[in-house]
């Protein structure tokens, strides 16, 4: 196998600066666009010991509504203090072009069109999260690199929402017509039907079935049947272990050559470790189809160990505290990346964080 550093190129300083400016301006513009013309107030809410900002206002029907703004940060606090100073759209378009020509990684135009339409309809303000390869693309700019084409290639777009799992829900209660947003694209998307005739949580184009939109949620019941989420107006497919990626959600910006939007993504450390859990959940031949997932996990762990080692170690300790089933699956995934990139020593590093696990003794989750 190639060295992991052959799978990405460091972004030049001008590209990192361009993305930083685009990220700051786009987040400020998004918040201002959302709340500048509303009469209301900002508040904080703790979700699993993480602070998130939301904006409370009264809608036209007299109902109290909460709009998700983002996780607490110096940038968001500054925006709260100056929410009326909205950057002009032309400034964002200009910065997006600069970031693109500087070498930052763009979202493919057709995919960007879909994600932007969901953003325009309020999907991310309602607690929606972009997962899969589009989150991975966003991480490249966050971490100052450009992925190789094989690392970030994808034909589908994946989204997640807390669904019925209130313990990881982002603070928002606005209603979103997600189905209407997809239909308004007029791209030919139709919902995939499940075995019982209901929705399956996926949309596809019959003429191009490889291009799909998947909407998932944490699995909260043993049955795990797809269900209609009234607030989102769409069917969600429950998946086991999904809640792990939906804790400590972060905001970032994706863009094409002419525009940029703010999206929610998983914490990159949790994204990487979740990939390993999912690999351990797969059986037999299905594991051989997950090389891209293993590659993405390994690349993120490689970079995060250099840039944000505390994030990985915190996420690893949390994972270890969740029980033997979790530990068994991630151990399988970790062994798989070790086999592909033994020089990285991922298992040795992470096991030293908590000590060699002993499944005969209980692991307690830290109280938060």
QUIDA-V389788 format. One record per residue. N is the residue number from 1. SS is DSSP state (a for helix, b for strand, c for the rest). Layout:
N:SS + N:SS
This chain:
1:c + 2:c + 3:c + 4:a + 5:a + 6:a + 7:a + 8:b + 9:b + 10:b + 11:c + 12:c + 13:a + 14:a + 15:a + 16:a + 17:a + 18:a + 19:a + 20:a + 21:a + 22:a + 23:a + 24:a + 25:a + 26:a + 27:a + 28:a + 29:a + 30:a + 31:a + 32:a + 33:a + 34:a + 35:a + 36:c + 37:c + 38:c + 39:c + 40:b + 41:b + 42:b + 43:b + 44:b + 45:b + 46:b + 47:b + 48:c + 49:c + 50:b + 51:b + 52:b + 53:b + 54:b + 55:b + 56:b + 57:b + 58:b + 59:c + 60:c + 61:c + 62:c + 63:c + 64:b + 65:b + 66:b + 67:b + 68:b + 69:b + 70:b + 71:b + 72:c + 73:c + 74:a + 75:a + 76:a + 77:a + 78:a + 79:a + 80:a + 81:a + 82:c + 83:c + 84:c + 85:c + 86:c + 87:c + 88:c + 89:a + 90:a + 91:a + 92:a + 93:a + 94:a + 95:a + 96:a + 97:a + 98:a + 99:a + 100:a + 101:a + 102:a + 103:c + 104:c + 105:c + 106:c + 107:c + 108:c + 109:a + 110:a + 111:a + 112:a + 113:a + 114:a + 115:a + 116:a + 117:a + 118:a + 119:a + 120:a + 121:c + 122:c + 123:c + 124:c + 125:c + 126:c + 127:c + 128:c + 129:b + 130:b + 131:b + 132:a + 133:a + 134:a + 135:a + 136:a + 137:a + 138:a + 139:a + 140:a + 141:a + 142:a + 143:a + 144:c + 145:b + 146:b + 147:b + 148:c + 149:a + 150:a + 151:a + 152:a + 153:c + 154:c + 155:c + 156:b + 157:b + 158:b + 159:b + 160:b + 161:b + 162:c + 163:c + 164:c + 165:c + 166:a + 167:a + 168:a + 169:c + 170:c + 171:c + 172:c + 173:c + 174:c + 175:c + 176:c + 177:c + 178:a + 179:a + 180:a + 181:a + 182:a + 183:a + 184:a + 185:c + 186:c + 187:c + 188:c + 189:b + 190:b + 191:b + 192:b + 193:b + 194:c + 195:c + 196:c + 197:c + 198:c + 199:b + 200:b + 201:b + 202:b + 203:b + 204:b + 205:b + 206:c + 207:c + 208:b + 209:b + 210:b + 211:b + 212:b + 213:b + 214:b + 215:b + 216:b + 217:b + 218:b + 219:c + 220:c + 221:c + 222:c + 223:c + 224:c + 225:c + 226:c + 227:b + 228:b + 229:b + 230:c + 231:c + 232:c + 233:c + 234:b + 235:b + 236:b + 237:b + 238:b + 239:b + 240:c + 241:c + 242:a + 243:a + 244:a + 245:a + 246:c + 247:c + 248:c + 249:c + 250:b + 251:b + 252:b + 253:b + 254:b + 255:b + 256:c + 257:c + 258:c + 259:c + 260:b + 261:b + 262:b + 263:b + 264:b + 265:b + 266:c + 267:c + 268:a + 269:a + 270:a + 271:a + 272:a + 273:a + 274:a + 275:a + 276:a + 277:a + 278:a + 279:a + 280:a + 281:a + 282:c + 283:c + 284:a + 285:a + 286:a + 287:a + 288:a + 289:a + 290:c + 291:a + 292:a + 293:a + 294:a + 295:a + 296:a + 297:a + 298:a + 299:a + 300:a + 301:a + 302:a + 303:a + 304:a + 305:a + 306:a + 307:a + 308:c + 309:a + 310:a + 311:a + 312:a + 313:a + 314:a + 315:a + 316:a + 317:a + 318:a + 319:a + 320:a + 321:c + 322:c + 323:c + 324:a + 325:a + 326:a + 327:a + 328:a + 329:a + 330:a + 331:a + 332:a + 333:a + 334:a + 335:a + 336:a + 337:a + 338:a + 339:a + 340:a + 341:c + 342:a + 343:a + 344:a + 345:c + 346:a + 347:a + 348:a + 349:a + 350:a + 351:a + 352:a + 353:a + 354:a + 355:c + 356:c + 357:c + 358:c + 359:c + 360:c + 361:c + 362:c + 363:c + 364:c + 365:c + 366:c + 367:c + 368:c
